[in-house]
Amino acid sequence: MFCKKLLISQNQKNRHFMLRKPDWLKIKIENTENFAFVKKIVAENQLHTICSSGKCPNQCECWSRGSATFMIMGDICTRKCKFCATKTGKPLPLDIFEPEKVAESVYLMKLKHCVVTSVDRDDLPDKGASHWAQTVLKIRELNPKTIIELLIPDYQDELLQMVVDAKPNIIGHNLETVERLTPQVRSVATYQNSLETLRQIAASGILTKTGLMVGLGETEAEVKQTLVDARNVGTAVVTIGQYLQPAKNNIEVKQYVTPEQFEKYKSYALSLGYKHVESAPLVRSSYMSDTIEI
């Protein structure tokens, strides 16, 4: 029994050593004046950002550039995906003034390109689709020249149409991972449902975007197949980044993918006809969104 415990302990130590973060994942922290300004606007308007809630490694860089991804409908999600750092539980009622607050924040930040995402609100009759639409309309009303990018839940049919009718410039929905790993990583959404969401977005004529995490145990062939699947339903923009375990109760990192492999994924995606590809270890869904050509 002692030998068995010793072997398990040694294996755990070896595994921990093997999965130590490589140098390319080190983050340089810079709190600039722009960072402080964005933080102030977000706090004063009592808004949430996925930058903070999702523990994004690029928060300092993006906020210093005057860019932030707003997270609407609160900071408590009704789902419990294994990869996500967002809180799970019973959400608070919607803030009916939130669309206007987001629009005013976009105006004060002078954003040429704004990104909005949300928690999942399966507790609501329309899952929050009408709130999404109101947010887009308010942003457009106060910021007519701003590019509006959304990262939405797995809406389809009439719920998706509510969002489409508000006329954002880009709508994204993340596949998150390869088909085989989806049941282990996501709590409700399925791979095929997400592909259908992307297909319906693309069919509407709006620029369609998705995102993948790697390092969860997928193979190169599976990542390539996922890129093919997303492209086949009309997805034009894709982001690929390294999964980083946000807390102990989240799914573990299985591999740290090298920058060279990310470059291979980028080249392959471009060869499939994607319009814009961001693929690197620290890339997240909204990273460098303001460089996408509409």
C-alpha positions in Angstrom: 0.0 0.0 0.0 2.8 2.4 0.9 4.5 1.7 -2.5 1.3 2.3 -4.3 0.8 5.7 -2.6 4.4 6.6 -3.3 3.9 5.7 -7.0 0.8 7.8 -7.2 2.5 10.7 -5.5 5.5 10.5 -7.8 3.2 10.4 -10.9 1.4 13.5 -9.7 4.7 15.3 -9.2 5.9 14.3 -12.6 2.6 15.3 -14.3 2.7 18.7 -12.5 6.3 19.2 -13.7 5.4 18.3 -17.3 2.5 20.7 -17.4 4.4 23.7 -16.0 3.5 26.8 -18.0 6.1 27.5 -20.7 7.8 30.8 -21.2 5.5 31.8 -24.2 2.6 32.0 -21.8 4.2 34.6 -19.5 2.2 37.8 -19.4 3.6 41.3 -19.2 1.4 43.5 -16.8 1.1 47.1 -17.7 -1.4 49.5 -16.0 -1.5 52.4 -18.3 -3.7 55.5 -18.2 -6.0 53.9 -20.7 -6.3 50.8 -18.5 -7.3 53.0 -15.5 -9.8 54.9 -17.7 -11.5 51.8 -19.0 -11.7 50.4 -15.5 -13.3 53.6 -14.2 -16.0 53.6 -17.0 -16.8 50.0 -16.3 -17.1 50.5 -12.6 -19.1 53.8 -12.8 -21.7 52.2 -15.0 -21.8 49.0 -12.9 -21.0 46.9 -15.9 -19.5 43.4 -16.2 -16.7 42.4 -18.6 -15.7 39.0 -19.7 -12.1 40.3 -19.4 -12.5 40.2 -15.6 -15.2 37.4 -15.2 -13.4 35.1 -17.6 -9.9 35.9 -16.1 -8.6 36.8 -19.6 -4.8 36.9 -19.8 -5.0 39.9 -22.2 -7.0 42.2 -19.9 -4.2 44.6 -19.3 -3.2 44.7 -23.0 -6.7 45.3 -24.3 -7.8 47.7 -21.6 -4.6 49.7 -22.2 -5.5 49.9 -25.9 -8.9 51.2 -24.8 -10.7 48.0 -25.7 -13.0 45.9 -23.5 -15.6 43.1 -24.0 -18.8 43.9 -22.2 -20.7 41.1 -20.6 -24.5 41.7 -20.4 -27.3 40.1 -18.4 -25.2 39.9 -15.2 -22.2 37.8 -14.1 -24.0 34.6 -13.0 -24.5 31.9 -15.6 -27.3 29.3 -15.6 -24.8 26.7 -17.1 -21.7 25.2 -15.7 -19.2 24.5 -18.4 -16.1 22.8 -17.2 -13.7 25.3 -18.8 -15.4 28.5 -17.7 -14.5 30.8 -14.9 -17.8 32.7 -14.8 -20.0 32.1 -11.7 -22.8 29.6 -11.9 -26.1 29.8 -10.0 -29.4 31.7 -9.9 -29.0 35.0 -11.8 -30.4 38.3 -10.7 -33.2 40.0 -12.6 -32.1 41.8 -15.8 -31.1 45.5 -15.5 -33.5 47.2 -18.0 -31.1 50.1 -18.1 -28.1 48.0 -19.0 -28.4 48.5 -22.8 -28.2 52.2 -22.4 -25.3 52.0 -19.9 -23.3 49.9 -22.4 -24.1 52.3 -25.2 -22.9 55.2 -23.0 -19.7 53.4 -22.1 -18.9 52.7 -25.8 -19.4 56.4 -26.4 -17.2 57.6 -23.6 -14.5 55.1 -24.6 -14.7 56.4 -28.2 -14.7 52.8 -29.4 -14.6 52.2 -33.1 -15.2 48.5 -32.5 -17.1 47.2 -29.5 -17.6 43.6 -28.5 -20.5 42.3 -26.4 -20.9 38.9 -24.9 -23.2 37.5 -22.2 -23.8 34.7 -19.6 -26.3 32.1 -20.6 -29.8 32.9 -19.3 -31.8 29.7 -19.7 -34.0 31.0 -16.9 -35.6 33.6 -19.1 -38.5 32.9 -21.5 -36.5 34.2 -24.5 -33.1 33.3 -23.0 -32.3 37.0 -23.1 -32.5 37.4 -26.9 -34.6 40.6 -26.7 -32.2 42.1 -24.2 -29.4 41.4 -26.7 -31.4 43.2 -29.4 -32.0 46.2 -27.2 -28.3 46.5 -26.4 -27.4 46.5 -30.1 -30.0 49.1 -30.9 -28.9 51.4 -28.0 -25.3 51.1 -29.0 -26.1 51.9 -32.6 -28.3 54.9 -31.6 -25.5 56.6 -29.7 -22.6 55.3 -31.7 -23.7 55.1 -35.4 -20.2 54.5 -36.8 -19.1 51.9 -34.2 -18.6 48.3 -35.5 -20.7 46.1 -33.2 -19.5 42.5 -32.6 -21.5 40.0 -30.6 -20.6 36.7 -29.0 -23.9 35.0 -28.4 -25.2 31.8 -26.8 -26.5 28.9 -29.0 -29.6 30.8 -30.2 -31.4 29.5 -33.2 -34.5 30.3 -35.3 -36.8 33.1 -33.8 -34.4 33.9 -30.9 -31.5 34.3 -33.3 -33.6 36.3 -35.6 -34.3 38.9 -32.8 -30.6 39.5 -32.6 -30.0 39.5 -36.4 -32.8 42.0 -36.9 -30.9 44.5 -34.6 -28.2 44.5 -37.4 -24.9 44.0 -35.6 -21.9 43.9 -37.9 -20.4 40.6 -36.6 -22.0 37.7 -34.7 -19.9 35.1 -33.1 -20.7 31.8 -31.4 -17.9 29.6 -30.1 -17.6 25.9 -30.8 -15.1 26.0 -27.9 -13.6 22.5 -28.6 -13.6 19.5 -31.0 -16.7 17.3 -31.3 -15.3 14.4 -29.3 -14.5 16.5 -26.3 -17.7 18.7 -26.3 -19.7 16.6 -23.8 -16.7 16.7 -21.4 -16.2 20.5 -21.7 -19.7 22.1 -22.2 -22.6 21.5 -19.9 -25.6 22.1 -22.2 -24.5 23.2 -25.7 -23.8 20.5 -28.3 -21.4 20.5 -31.2 -24.1 20.0 -33.8 -26.4 22.7 -32.3 -23.5 25.1 -32.3 -22.7 24.4 -35.9 -26.4 25.0 -36.7 -26.3 28.4 -34.9 -23.3 29.3 -37.0 -25.0 28.2 -40.2 -28.1 30.3 -39.4 -25.9 33.4 -38.6 -24.0 33.0 -41.9 -27.3 32.5 -43.8 -28.5 35.9 -42.5 -25.6 37.6 -44.3 -23.9 38.8 -41.1 -20.1 38.1 -40.8 -19.9 34.9 -38.8 -17.2 34.1 -36.2 -16.3 31.2 -33.9 -13.5 30.3 -31.4 -11.6 27.2 -30.3 -9.6 26.3 -27.3 -6.7 23.8 -27.6 -4.8 21.9 -25.0 -7.8 19.9 -23.8 -6.6 16.6 -25.3 -7.6 17.1 -28.9 -5.6 15.9 -31.8 -4.3 18.0 -34.7 -6.6 16.1 -37.1 -9.6 16.9 -34.8 -8.8 20.6 -34.8 -8.5 20.6 -38.6 -11.8 18.8 -38.9 -13.4 21.4 -36.6 -12.1 24.2 -38.8 -13.5 22.4 -41.8 -16.9 21.9 -40.2 -17.1 25.6 -39.2 -16.0 26.8 -42.6 -18.5 24.5 -44.3 -21.5 26.3 -42.6 -20.2 29.7 -43.6 -18.0 30.8 -40.7 -15.6 33.5 -41.9 -13.5 34.4 -38.8 -11.9 32.1 -36.3 -9.8 32.4 -33.1 -7.7 29.6 -31.7 -6.1 29.9 -28.3 -4.5 27.9 -25.5 -6.9 26.7 -22.8 -5.7 27.8 -19.3 -7.4 26.3 -16.2 -8.9 29.2 -14.4 -9.6 27.3 -11.1 -9.0 23.9 -9.5 -12.6 22.8 -10.1 -12.2 23.4 -13.9 -11.1 20.8 -16.4 -7.3 20.4 -16.4 -4.9 21.4 -19.1 -3.7 18.3 -21.0 -1.1 20.0 -23.2 0.5 23.4 -23.8 0.4 23.8 -27.5 3.5 25.4 -29.1 3.5 28.7 -31.0 4.7 26.8 -34.0 1.6 24.5 -33.9 -0.7 27.6 -33.6 1.0 28.9 -36.8 0.2 25.6 -38.5 -3.4 25.9 -37.5 -3.5 29.5 -38.8 -2.1 28.5 -42.2 -4.5 25.6 -42.5 -7.5 27.8 -41.6 -6.5 30.4 -44.2 -6.1 27.7 -46.8 -9.8 26.8 -46.1 -10.9 30.4 -47.0 -11.3 32.0 -43.6 -11.3 35.8 -44.0 -9.6 36.5 -40.7 -7.7 34.1 -38.3 -6.1 34.8 -34.9 -4.2 31.8 -33.7 -1.6 32.0 -30.8 -1.3 30.8 -27.2 -2.9 33.8 -25.6 -5.6 34.5 -28.2 -9.2 34.7 -26.9 -12.5 35.2 -28.6 -12.4 39.0 -28.8 -8.6 39.4 -29.1 -7.6 41.9 -31.8 -11.3 42.1 -33.0 -10.8 45.7 -34.0 -8.5 44.5 -36.8 -11.2 42.5 -38.6 -12.1 44.1 -41.9 -15.9 44.4 -42.4 
